[in-house]
Amino acid sequence: MRARGYLVWTDDFRAASRPKMTEKRQFRAIKGTRDILPPDSALWNWVEQTAREVFETYGFRDIRLPIFEETELFARSIGGESDIVFKEMFSFLESRAIELPQSPSIGRILQLAELVNGAWERGEIPKTARNEAEFGRLSHAHQQLQSGPFVPLAAMTAPNRDGLETAVQLLATILDSAGELGVQTSLRPEATAGSVRAYIEHGMHALPGNVKLYYTGPMFRRERPQKGRYRQFYQIGAEVLGPSDAPAIDAEILEMLLVFFARVGLTKTTLYVNSIGCKACRPKYVELLREELRKVKDQLGPDSQRRIETNALRVLDSKLPHEQPIIETLPRISGHLCPACSEHFSKLKDELKLRNLAYQENWRLVRGLDYYTRTTFEVTAEGLGSQNAVCGGGRYDGLVELLGGQPGVKGIGFAIGTDRAILSIQESGNLPRLPGLAVFVAWMGAKAYPVAVSIARKLRNRGFAVELPPEELKFKKSLGLADKLGARYALIIGEDEAASGTYTLKRLADAEQKKLSETDLLEHLESERRGPHA
Ligand code: HAM
């Protein structure tokens, strides 16, 4: 990445060594990504469509967000120390602030430094933390070049080797840093940050009541792929943003979530809830936790040891077997919530009972994203092995303000891992009967073809899935193909049928055959669709 300043040279090298485009090779999907093929894709569509239908009955509306956003948006909201931001994002420089010189001579690099200085002062380069750091490096190198012992550059001679090497390094730093200046972006690892950004950008706080949004789509995290864990994965998420943080909002989205899971046949799920406190009470608890953790530091693994100082709460997330008995002895947040958080949590539990939603309290549920306050929750499902969380979420009351929005706006939401939800449905064998191909038009003879084209369109207009072979097939081959494609009916149109204006409809499951007029045919198929076997 740091070598970006040398892009020009690297590209030349690449061009020279590029394999011949005519060379034969097969491509495969990138590690951690996969194709979702039919018939699985039908199950995916059904799951996503069911989410839309359920969520809309709760007043949620679809939001479509960009797939990439400024890296800093994710760093600020999810947390720079979180695994997601620290090591899992796919990042790239989306727009360079300054064009790099084509042939980077000393003079042109110095000119470049002047150019960057000017652009920075005029505010033409976005003042992101990353740009600040790069600009700092560049200015420092530039100043050193101007004031160092090796001035003037033009007078530098071979015997002055040390000075020359330093100068070359400083020039390389200028080039490198200038190459890094611009808008650093990342593929979204999740969509809460983007939703909040959109909420602020479009002044949605001015909308009446709470704003309820849902989204579906791909997210990207550079994790080690395994069953249920991918680098491109999908989420179905929902967010509520607005002035109220009533526990009934938390309970209602949990109700909606569990209604959705029941609707798609995911019944063997467990809902875990917790409260991780707020700005007032959590820091004191974290300090206490840290003190206790320091006492047992030697018994912890390297990750937990590091987290004691960087993010002590995350130690509670550890799955390492030898750390479990130690964690069990640590102080629990429930005993350290401030009165307001404690009341919020107990009201949430009352609300869950009111709605008959079964849940388990899990004091270790801290979640890996920094924006959470108070309520956190997760749902696990069966058949998924170690990656058994199908949904995670919680409250993020300070996030809108943190990202420069209206103070006092509250937020709560969740995201379902679509891949995992679908895996779990498939493992349970509780699959829905999704409509497949309804009618295969088996036409034979030139006279039958126009009739076939016309009836295929009429059936499709009525919403039936119809396969019309583009070329004439022998009768046996036609019916064989209809069978292989899983059609429910073959609609046979030969020269006889074409002449008499009738159709022969054959039900493939039991070979029952009927000769029908067009009106009767349409009526028959419609009634079959409405019937118990539809
Ligand atoms: P999260 O817990 O990071 O939360 O992700 C939510 C769900 O996405 C997980 O429970 C899991 O099912 C799925 N998931 C995460 N990473 C992967 C992966 N690499 N492969 C497959 N599935 C994965 C969030 O993303 C928050 N934005 C949720 C939220 C919304 N909180 C408030 N609002």
Boltz pocket constraint, residues with backbone or C-beta under 6 A from the ligand:
constraints:
  - pocket:
      binder: B
      contacts: [[A, 189], [A, 190], [A, 191], [A, 192], [A, 221], [A, 223], [A, 228], [A, 229], [A, 230], [A, 231], [A, 233], [A, 234], [A, 235], [A, 237], [A, 238], [A, 239], [A, 369], [A, 379], [A, 389], [A, 390], [A, 391], [A, 392], [A, 393], [A, 394], [A, 395], [A, 412], [A, 413], [A, 414], [A, 415], [A, 416], [A, 417], [A, 418], [A, 419], [A, 420]]
      max_distance: 6.0
